[in-house]
Protein backbone atom coordinates (compact mmCIF):
# COMPACT_ATOMS: atom_id res chain seq x y z
CA UNK A 1 0.00 0.00 0.00
CA UNK A 2 1.30 3.43 -0.87
CA UNK A 3 1.91 5.92 1.90
CA UNK A 4 2.08 9.67 2.28
CA UNK A 5 3.48 11.86 5.06
CA UNK A 6 0.86 13.18 7.42
CA UNK A 7 0.72 16.60 9.05
CA UNK A 8 3.34 15.80 11.67
CA UNK A 9 5.72 14.04 9.27
CA UNK A 10 4.57 10.47 9.94
CA UNK A 11 3.88 8.07 7.07
CA UNK A 12 0.35 6.69 7.06
CA UNK A 13 -1.65 4.59 4.58
CA UNK A 14 -2.80 6.74 1.68
CA UNK A 15 -6.28 5.23 1.48
CA UNK A 16 -8.20 5.35 4.76
CA UNK A 17 -11.77 4.31 4.02
CA UNK A 18 -15.05 4.54 5.89
CA UNK A 19 -17.50 1.88 4.76
CA UNK A 20 -20.97 1.44 6.22
CA UNK A 21 -23.17 -1.36 4.95
CA UNK A 22 -26.85 -1.75 5.85
CA UNK A 23 -26.29 0.08 9.14
CA UNK A 24 -29.38 0.46 11.32
CA UNK A 25 -29.71 1.81 14.83
CA UNK A 26 -32.84 1.70 16.97
CA UNK A 27 -33.44 2.96 20.49
CA UNK A 28 -36.39 3.97 22.62
CA UNK A 29 -37.54 7.40 23.72
CA UNK A 30 -39.81 6.81 26.67
CA UNK A 31 -42.08 4.03 25.45
CA UNK A 32 -41.67 4.87 21.79
CA UNK A 33 -39.20 3.18 19.43
CA UNK A 34 -36.93 5.51 17.45
CA UNK A 35 -35.30 4.41 14.20
CA UNK A 36 -32.18 6.57 14.36
CA UNK A 37 -30.60 5.04 11.24
CA UNK A 38 -32.18 2.83 8.59
CA UNK A 39 -30.08 0.60 6.30
CA UNK A 40 -27.36 3.17 5.66
CA UNK A 41 -24.78 2.44 2.94
CA UNK A 42 -21.94 4.98 2.82
CA UNK A 43 -18.34 5.09 1.61
CA UNK A 44 -15.86 7.89 2.41
CA UNK A 45 -12.40 7.91 0.88
CA UNK A 46 -9.09 9.51 1.77
CA UNK A 47 -9.11 13.29 1.58
CA UNK A 48 -12.89 13.60 1.37
CA UNK A 49 -14.70 16.32 3.28
CA UNK A 50 -18.27 15.12 3.79
CA UNK A 51 -20.97 17.35 5.27
CA UNK A 52 -23.91 15.61 6.94
CA UNK A 53 -27.13 17.65 6.92
CA UNK A 54 -30.75 17.16 7.89
CA UNK A 55 -33.35 18.31 10.40
CA UNK A 56 -33.02 17.80 14.15
CA UNK A 57 -33.54 14.15 15.03
CA UNK A 58 -32.59 12.98 11.54
CA UNK A 59 -29.78 10.71 12.77
CA UNK A 60 -26.78 12.94 12.01
CA UNK A 61 -25.03 12.64 15.35
CA UNK A 62 -25.88 8.94 15.55
CA UNK A 63 -24.16 8.46 12.20
CA UNK A 64 -21.11 10.35 13.45
CA UNK A 65 -21.03 8.22 16.60
CA UNK A 66 -21.17 5.03 14.51
CA UNK A 67 -18.20 6.09 12.40
CA UNK A 68 -16.24 7.09 15.50
CA UNK A 69 -16.94 3.90 17.39
CA UNK A 70 -18.89 5.72 20.11
CA UNK A 71 -21.99 3.67 19.36
CA UNK A 72 -22.67 0.28 17.77
CA UNK A 73 -25.30 -0.60 15.16
CA UNK A 74 -28.18 -2.95 15.79
CA UNK A 75 -27.60 -4.31 12.29
CA UNK A 76 -25.05 -3.91 9.53
CA UNK A 77 -21.30 -3.33 9.59
CA UNK A 78 -18.96 -0.37 10.13
CA UNK A 79 -15.51 -0.79 8.62
CA UNK A 80 -12.77 1.84 8.96
CA UNK A 81 -9.59 1.30 6.96
CA UNK A 82 -10.40 -2.40 6.71
CA UNK A 83 -11.18 -2.88 10.41
CA UNK A 84 -14.67 -4.01 11.45
CA UNK A 85 -14.92 -1.67 14.42
CA UNK A 86 -18.41 -2.90 15.33
CA UNK A 87 -16.77 -6.21 16.25
CA UNK A 88 -14.17 -4.72 18.60
CA UNK A 89 -14.49 -4.91 22.38
CA UNK A 90 -14.94 -1.74 24.41
CA UNK A 91 -11.25 -1.64 25.35
CA UNK A 92 -10.18 -2.36 21.77
CA UNK A 93 -12.44 0.43 20.53
CA UNK A 94 -10.93 2.90 23.00
CA UNK A 95 -7.42 2.01 21.84
CA UNK A 96 -8.46 2.24 18.20
CA UNK A 97 -10.09 5.67 18.65
CA UNK A 98 -7.01 7.06 20.39
CA UNK A 99 -4.89 6.70 17.25
CA UNK A 100 -7.37 6.67 14.38
CA UNK A 101 -10.02 9.33 15.05
CA UNK A 102 -9.94 12.97 16.07
CA UNK A 103 -13.12 14.55 17.47
CA UNK A 104 -14.00 18.24 17.15
CA UNK A 105 -17.08 19.55 18.94
CA UNK A 106 -19.11 22.76 18.98
CA UNK A 107 -18.00 23.85 22.45
CA UNK A 108 -14.24 23.01 22.28
CA UNK A 109 -14.11 20.92 25.53
CA UNK A 110 -10.80 22.44 26.63
CA UNK A 111 -9.59 22.15 30.22
CA UNK A 112 -9.57 25.63 31.73
CA UNK A 113 -6.56 25.18 34.04
CA UNK A 114 -4.32 23.93 31.23
CA UNK A 115 -2.49 26.01 28.63
CA UNK A 116 -3.10 25.57 24.92
CA UNK A 117 -0.01 23.37 24.64
CA UNK A 118 -1.07 21.23 27.60
CA UNK A 119 -4.58 20.80 26.19
CA UNK A 120 -3.14 19.72 22.84
CA UNK A 121 -0.75 17.27 24.50
CA UNK A 122 -3.48 15.48 26.47
CA UNK A 123 -4.12 12.65 23.94
CA UNK A 124 -0.42 11.77 24.06
CA UNK A 125 -0.09 11.47 27.83
CA UNK A 126 -0.66 7.71 27.79
CA UNK A 127 1.46 7.11 24.70
CA UNK A 128 5.00 5.76 24.63
CA UNK A 129 6.40 9.06 23.33
CA UNK A 130 8.96 10.84 25.46
CA UNK A 131 8.55 14.45 26.55
CA UNK A 132 10.67 15.83 23.71
CA UNK A 133 8.66 14.01 21.04
CA UNK A 134 5.37 15.11 22.62
CA UNK A 135 6.63 18.71 22.64
CA UNK A 136 7.65 18.46 18.99
CA UNK A 137 4.23 17.20 17.97
CA UNK A 138 2.44 19.85 20.03
CA UNK A 139 4.51 22.62 18.48
CA UNK A 140 3.87 21.27 14.96
CA UNK A 141 0.13 21.00 15.54
CA UNK A 142 -0.13 24.49 17.05
CA UNK A 143 1.91 25.93 14.19
CA UNK A 144 -0.39 24.28 11.67
CA UNK A 145 -3.46 25.94 13.17
CA UNK A 146 -1.66 29.29 13.50
CA UNK A 147 -1.38 29.39 17.28
CA UNK A 148 2.35 29.06 18.01
CA UNK A 149 2.30 32.45 19.76
CA UNK A 150 -0.59 31.38 22.02
CA UNK A 151 0.89 28.09 23.25
CA UNK A 152 1.19 29.23 26.88
CA UNK A 153 -2.20 30.93 27.04
CA UNK A 154 -5.18 29.45 28.88
CA UNK A 155 -8.61 29.05 27.25
CA UNK A 156 -10.07 32.10 29.03
CA UNK A 157 -7.31 34.19 27.47
CA UNK A 158 -8.31 33.19 23.93
CA UNK A 159 -11.19 33.97 21.60
CA UNK A 160 -13.73 31.33 20.59
CA UNK A 161 -12.00 30.86 17.24
CA UNK A 162 -8.62 30.41 18.92
CA UNK A 163 -10.10 27.87 21.32
CA UNK A 164 -11.54 25.91 18.40
CA UNK A 165 -8.11 25.96 16.75
CA UNK A 166 -6.65 24.50 19.93
CA UNK A 167 -9.33 21.81 19.80
CA UNK A 168 -8.40 21.04 16.18
CA UNK A 169 -4.71 20.84 17.09
CA UNK A 170 -5.62 18.42 19.88
CA UNK A 171 -7.69 16.35 17.43
CA UNK A 172 -4.78 15.92 15.00
CA UNK A 173 -1.97 15.47 17.53
CA UNK A 174 -2.11 11.65 17.41
CA UNK A 175 -2.06 11.70 13.58
CA UNK A 176 -5.54 10.23 13.02
CA UNK A 177 -6.70 9.45 9.52
CA UNK A 178 -10.24 10.60 10.25
CA UNK A 179 -11.67 13.78 11.81
CA UNK A 180 -15.27 13.83 13.03
CA UNK A 181 -16.77 17.27 13.58
CA UNK A 182 -20.10 17.97 15.27
CA UNK A 183 -21.22 21.54 14.46
CA UNK A 184 -17.62 22.87 14.68
CA UNK A 185 -18.66 26.42 13.76
CA UNK A 186 -21.97 26.47 15.62
CA UNK A 187 -20.69 28.68 18.46
CA UNK A 188 -18.68 31.06 16.26
CA UNK A 189 -19.48 34.23 14.35
CA UNK A 190 -19.56 33.97 10.57
CA UNK A 191 -16.06 35.35 9.89
CA UNK A 192 -14.41 33.14 12.52
CA UNK A 193 -16.42 30.14 11.33
CA UNK A 194 -15.11 30.66 7.80
CA UNK A 195 -11.54 30.60 9.12
CA UNK A 196 -12.20 27.26 10.85
CA UNK A 197 -13.81 25.82 7.70
CA UNK A 198 -10.85 26.93 5.60
CA UNK A 199 -8.55 25.19 8.07
CA UNK A 200 -10.58 21.98 7.85
CA UNK A 201 -10.59 22.15 4.06
CA UNK A 202 -6.80 22.56 4.10
CA UNK A 203 -6.42 19.45 6.25
CA UNK A 204 -8.24 17.50 3.53
CA UNK A 205 -6.66 19.06 0.46
CA UNK A 206 -3.05 19.28 1.65
CA UNK A 207 -2.78 16.49 4.23
CA UNK A 208 -5.23 13.86 3.02
CA UNK A 209 -7.39 13.80 6.13
CA UNK A 210 -10.93 12.49 5.76
CA UNK A 211 -13.48 14.69 7.51
CA UNK A 212 -17.11 14.06 8.36
CA UNK A 213 -18.87 17.20 9.57
CA UNK A 214 -22.39 17.45 10.96
CA UNK A 215 -23.81 20.91 10.32
CA UNK A 216 -27.13 22.73 10.09
CA UNK A 217 -25.52 25.55 8.09
CA UNK A 218 -25.82 25.29 4.28
CA UNK A 219 -22.98 27.81 3.87
CA UNK A 220 -20.69 25.68 6.03
CA UNK A 221 -21.67 22.59 4.03
CA UNK A 222 -20.47 24.27 0.84
CA UNK A 223 -16.88 23.83 2.07
CA UNK A 224 -17.27 20.05 1.82
CA UNK A 225 -16.35 18.03 -1.23
CA UNK A 226 -19.53 15.99 -0.80
CA UNK A 227 -22.78 16.45 1.09
CA UNK A 228 -25.21 13.85 2.34
CA UNK A 229 -28.73 14.48 3.57
CA UNK A 230 -30.45 12.47 6.31
CA UNK A 231 -34.09 12.54 7.31
CA UNK A 232 -35.77 10.21 9.83
CA UNK A 233 -32.74 7.94 9.74
CA UNK A 234 -32.79 7.57 5.96
CA UNK A 235 -30.00 8.63 3.61
CA UNK A 236 -31.92 10.61 1.00
CA UNK A 237 -29.25 12.20 -1.17
CA UNK A 238 -25.53 12.39 -1.79
CA UNK A 239 -24.31 15.38 -3.76
CA UNK A 240 -21.08 16.89 -4.97
CA UNK A 241 -20.37 20.60 -4.81
CA UNK A 242 -23.08 21.72 -7.22
CA UNK A 243 -24.95 24.41 -5.27
CA UNK A 244 -28.15 24.10 -7.32
CA UNK A 245 -28.40 20.37 -6.68
CA UNK A 246 -27.67 20.89 -2.98
CA UNK A 247 -30.23 23.66 -2.64
CA UNK A 248 -32.96 21.51 -4.14
CA UNK A 249 -32.13 18.69 -1.75
CA UNK A 250 -31.97 20.95 1.31
CA UNK A 251 -35.33 22.48 0.47
CA UNK A 252 -37.16 19.18 0.83
C-alpha positions in Angstrom: 0.0 0.0 0.0 1.3 3.4 -0.9 1.9 5.9 1.9 2.1 9.7 2.3 3.5 11.9 5.1 0.9 13.2 7.4 0.7 16.6 9.0 3.3 15.8 11.7 5.7 14.0 9.3 4.6 10.5 9.9 3.9 8.1 7.1 0.3 6.7 7.1 -1.6 4.6 4.6 -2.8 6.7 1.7 -6.3 5.2 1.5 -8.2 5.3 4.8 -11.8 4.3 4.0 -15.0 4.5 5.9 -17.5 1.9 4.8 -21.0 1.4 6.2 -23.2 -1.4 4.9 -26.9 -1.7 5.9 -26.3 0.1 9.1 -29.4 0.5 11.3 -29.7 1.8 14.8 -32.8 1.7 17.0 -33.4 3.0 20.5 -36.4 4.0 22.6 -37.5 7.4 23.7 -39.8 6.8 26.7 -42.1 4.0 25.5 -41.7 4.9 21.8 -39.2 3.2 19.4 -36.9 5.5 17.5 -35.3 4.4 14.2 -32.2 6.6 14.4 -30.6 5.0 11.2 -32.2 2.8 8.6 -30.1 0.6 6.3 -27.4 3.2 5.7 -24.8 2.4 2.9 -21.9 5.0 2.8 -18.3 5.1 1.6 -15.9 7.9 2.4 -12.4 7.9 0.9 -9.1 9.5 1.8 -9.1 13.3 1.6 -12.9 13.6 1.4 -14.7 16.3 3.3 -18.3 15.1 3.8 -21.0 17.3 5.3 -23.9 15.6 6.9 -27.1 17.6 6.9 -30.8 17.2 7.9 -33.4 18.3 10.4 -33.0 17.8 14.2 -33.5 14.1 15.0 -32.6 13.0 11.5 -29.8 10.7 12.8 -26.8 12.9 12.0 -25.0 12.6 15.4 -25.9 8.9 15.5 -24.2 8.5 12.2 -21.1 10.4 13.5 -21.0 8.2 16.6 -21.2 5.0 14.5 -18.2 6.1 12.4 -16.2 7.1 15.5 -16.9 3.9 17.4 -18.9 5.7 20.1 -22.0 3.7 19.4 -22.7 0.3 17.8 -25.3 -0.6 15.2 -28.2 -3.0 15.8 -27.6 -4.3 12.3 -25.1 -3.9 9.5 -21.3 -3.3 9.6 -19.0 -0.4 10.1 -15.5 -0.8 8.6 -12.8 1.8 9.0 -9.6 1.3 7.0 -10.4 -2.4 6.7 -11.2 -2.9 10.4 -14.7 -4.0 11.5 -14.9 -1.7 14.4 -18.4 -2.9 15.3 -16.8 -6.2 16.3 -14.2 -4.7 18.6 -14.5 -4.9 22.4 -14.9 -1.7 24.4 -11.2 -1.6 25.3 -10.2 -2.4 21.8 -12.4 0.4 20.5 -10.9 2.9 23.0 -7.4 2.0 21.8 -8.5 2.2 18.2 -10.1 5.7 18.6 -7.0 7.1 20.4 -4.9 6.7 17.2 -7.4 6.7 14.4 -10.0 9.3 15.0 -9.9 13.0 16.1 -13.1 14.6 17.5 -14.0 18.2 17.1 -17.1 19.6 18.9 -19.1 22.8 19.0 -18.0 23.8 22.5 -14.2 23.0 22.3 -14.1 20.9 25.5 -10.8 22.4 26.6 -9.6 22.1 30.2 -9.6 25.6 31.7 -6.6 25.2 34.0 -4.3 23.9 31.2 -2.5 26.0 28.6 -3.1 25.6 24.9 0.0 23.4 24.6 -1.1 21.2 27.6 -4.6 20.8 26.2 -3.1 19.7 22.8 -0.8 17.3 24.5 -3.5 15.5 26.5 -4.1 12.6 23.9 -0.4 11.8 24.1 -0.1 11.5 27.8 -0.7 7.7 27.8 1.5 7.1 24.7 5.0 5.8 24.6 6.4 9.1 23.3 9.0 10.8 25.5 8.5 14.4 26.6 10.7 15.8 23.7 8.7 14.0 21.0 5.4 15.1 22.6 6.6 18.7 22.6 7.7 18.5 19.0 4.2 17.2 18.0 2.4 19.9 20.0 4.5 22.6 18.5 3.9 21.3 15.0 0.1 21.0 15.5 -0.1 24.5 17.1 1.9 25.9 14.2 -0.4 24.3 11.7 -3.5 25.9 13.2 -1.7 29.3 13.5 -1.4 29.4 17.3 2.3 29.1 18.0 2.3 32.4 19.8 -0.6 31.4 22.0 0.9 28.1 23.2 1.2 29.2 26.9 -2.2 30.9 27.0 -5.2 29.5 28.9 -8.6 29.1 27.2 -10.1 32.1 29.0 -7.3 34.2 27.5 -8.3 33.2 23.9 -11.2 34.0 21.6 -13.7 31.3 20.6 -12.0 30.9 17.2 -8.6 30.4 18.9 -10.1 27.9 21.3 -11.5 25.9 18.4 -8.1 26.0 16.7 -6.6 24.5 19.9 -9.3 21.8 19.8 -8.4 21.0 16.2 -4.7 20.8 17.1 -5.6 18.4 19.9 -7.7 16.4 17.4 -4.8 15.9 15.0 -2.0 15.5 17.5 -2.1 11.6 17.4 -2.1 11.7 13.6 -5.5 10.2 13.0 -6.7 9.5 9.5 -10.2 10.6 10.3 -11.7 13.8 11.8 -15.3 13.8 13.0 -16.8 17.3 13.6 -20.1 18.0 15.3 -21.2 21.5 14.5 -17.6 22.9 14.7 -18.7 26.4 13.8 -22.0 26.5 15.6 -20.7 28.7 18.5 -18.7 31.1 16.3 -19.5 34.2 14.4 -19.6 34.0 10.6 -16.1 35.4 9.9 -14.4 33.1 12.5 -16.4 30.1 11.3 -15.1 30.7 7.8 -11.5 30.6 9.1 -12.2 27.3 10.9 -13.8 25.8 7.7 -10.8 26.9 5.6 -8.6 25.2 8.1 -10.6 22.0 7.9 -10.6 22.2 4.1 -6.8 22.6 4.1 -6.4 19.4 6.3 -8.2 17.5 3.5 -6.7 19.1 0.5 -3.1 19.3 1.7 -2.8 16.5 4.2 -5.2 13.9 3.0 -7.4 13.8 6.1 -10.9 12.5 5.8 -13.5 14.7 7.5 -17.1 14.1 8.4 -18.9 17.2 9.6 -22.4 17.4 11.0 -23.8 20.9 10.3 -27.1 22.7 10.1 -25.5 25.5 8.1 -25.8 25.3 4.3 -23.0 27.8 3.9 -20.7 25.7 6.0 -21.7 22.6 4.0 -20.5 24.3 0.8 -16.9 23.8 2.1 -17.3 20.0 1.8 -16.4 18.0 -1.2 -19.5 16.0 -0.8 -22.8 16.5 1.1 -25.2 13.9 2.3 -28.7 14.5 3.6 -30.5 12.5 6.3 -34.1 12.5 7.3 -35.8 10.2 9.8 -32.7 7.9 9.7 -32.8 7.6 6.0 -30.0 8.6 3.6 -31.9 10.6 1.0 -29.2 12.2 -1.2 -25.5 12.4 -1.8 -24.3 15.4 -3.8 -21.1 16.9 -5.0 -20.4 20.6 -4.8 -23.1 21.7 -7.2 -24.9 24.4 -5.3 -28.1 24.1 -7.3 -28.4 20.4 -6.7 -27.7 20.9 -3.0 -30.2 23.7 -2.6 -33.0 21.5 -4.1 -32.1 18.7 -1.7 -32.0 21.0 1.3 -35.3 22.5 0.5 -37.2 19.2 0.8 
